[in-house]
């Protein structure tokens, strides 16, 4: 083919550029052209090339990777699958459950599903609509689909990996062929998930006789953009209780400094904090199991193992290791789930005494996971610092005082000058829009944290869009977190308006959803004019109540039926204008 025949006159380039491209392409070999095509595809996908020069030719077989994620783990694993799949001769496509049209499912002949389970068996909030469609009567038949499901969960909950199990069963029900058995992963999912991914891709791999027509090009993440999974050490430079001394709450503003630069976080991201267990609780567990003299075990239980979580799996392990008849009876009679409610590991080893080895006690625990907290600062405002907002969790059950592992570690044992480990956890689904776009922020309690970052960021860049904040807590006088900062933001215009709900200041409890209803006409008006809405905080009640209030607001203001109002809110979600960061 002559060089002059490669690009038509209608190509969107000037004459000189077109001639230059013709000269380069006309002299290129087929392999060079294939590499360049992959290079440009990688650029469009937001990736820079890290080509395998000697990569063998493979067939580019389509592979759909469908994920449903709450904390980001399922999405990260989906990216891992895609990266490995490219090397294995696939053409992977990652699909967020939030964007899935169920009617399109039959088009996906090879399907890998990675899904988390939220709370007691619920799908991640962004996946709720598509999950309901999949489980509903209008879901299509899938006889041409081969699938595999990786389920993420937490054995501390009764419905461990419940959503993954339900999707796995439903796909088979719809006629799809299970290519690989489902794997159910606990919090320490990294190693089993990696092994499953490798095995699954080998099973789904294209037949050898079909290979040879496409050059495999492995694209890495754009240089400098890959997020490290390694923790970094941070110094506590501020540790301030934002509640008054008369409050029944304790909410710590934690300012972290870094030896070099702060992690490259954006507003909406989180930091995972690596906590340590309460030393007194560790000593109690060691004493109850006859292992008080085991110093290496003490160190491990303090910094590496989860010494609080109690699950049915823990009881099963305990019964197997000790042969304890009473624990076996709880399991055999189906009473284990009821017994562990409100109890922890210390309750088990004290209620059913048994001498354990260090290895046996370790087997009763799982790795101590980090806790993720929304970052409450913008780097444009605080420089190489990162701020967190953490409420101390304290309660009593079965006659024993208890506390949240990470929150009491921060409140009771971290002081200014101390060091702790943290790791950046990006959240691209909770990002600020264009600076000219209006935003509505709903964040009671510590849910206000990312919105402090939002306001700082928009002030720093001179955003022209308006910002409206809904905040709630218990008492105005004692629990108005960052009160002076919000008042300053109102004065300088970086916050256009604020609506407050303090539940204990009146005889009738008032929450943020009540303020949404009161301001429903302005709320719907802002949304009609293109505003984006953000919700952060409790998933179990608050987030659902806020959504219900929004549906009711659309129904009332626009005189819509309940079904039409629901559709209006669903369209906000599908249009990426309704964002949630809930826990």
Number of C-alpha atoms within 10 A of each C-alpha: 7 10 16 14 10 15 16 11 11 7 9 10 13 11 10 9 11 17 16 13 15 19 15 11 19 17 13 14 10 11 12 13 16 15 19 15 12 19 20 14 15 20 13 10 9 10 17 19 19 15 15 13 11 9 12 15 15 23 21 22 21 17 25 22 27 22 28 31 25 21 19 17 20 22 22 14 21 28 17 14 23 22 17 16 27 19 18 22 27 23 16 22 16 17 16 17 23 21 16 19 12 16 13 10 17 16 12 18 18 22 24 25 23 28 31 31 24 25 20 16 19 16 24 22 20 22 21 15 18 19 22 13 16 21 14 11 8 10 18 17 16 20 15 14 21 20 27 26 28 27 29 29 24 22 19 20 18 14 17 23 28 25 24 26 21 14 19 21 15 16 24 17 13 16 15 23 18 17 17 18 13 19 19 21 20 18 15 15 15 12 9 13 22 14 10 18 22 14 13 21 21 12 11 21 17 18 11 10 8 11 16 14 10 16 24 26 26 21 20 14 15 14 10 6 10 9 14 11 9 9 15 16 14 23 19 20 18 16 18 16 19 20 21 15 10 9 14 11 18 21 22 22 23 23 21 24 21 17 10 8 10 17 19 12 19 23 27 26 24 25 24 18 23 19 23 24 22 21 14 10 17 20 15 16 24 22 15 20 20 16 19 15 10 12 10 9 19 20 14 17 27 20 17 19 21 21 25 23 19 24 24 20 15 20 22 17 17 23 18 12 16 16 13 15 11 12 20 18 13 18 18 10 8 11 13 19 17 11 14 19 13 14 18 16 21 19 18 20 20 14 12 15 14 17 14 18 14 16 9 15 21 17 14 21 20 18 15 23 17 17 16 20 22 28 25 28 29 26 20 15 16 13 12 17 20 23 26 22 26 23 21 21 16 14 10 10 11 10 6 10 9 18 15 16 22 23 22 22 18 22 21 11 11 17 17 14 14 12 16 18 16 22 22 24 23 20 18 12 15 20 16 20 14 12 16 13 16 22 26 22 23 27 26 25 20 23 25 25 28 32 27 22 26 24 25 23 22 24 19 14 11 11 17 15 17 19 25 22 22 21 23 26 22 22 17 16 14 16 22 21 26 14 13 10 13 19 14 12 20 16 11 11 14 24 22 16 16 17 15 18 23 20 17 14 14 11 7 8 12 18 22 24 22 16 18 22 20 14 14 19 15 14 20 19 14 18 17 10 10 14 23 23 21 21 26 26 21 17 18 13 9 20 22 14 16 20 17 15 20 22 23 22 23 25 18 17 15 13 12 16 14 14 10 15 21 18 14 17 19 16 13 16 19 15 11 16 19 22 20 20 24 18 16
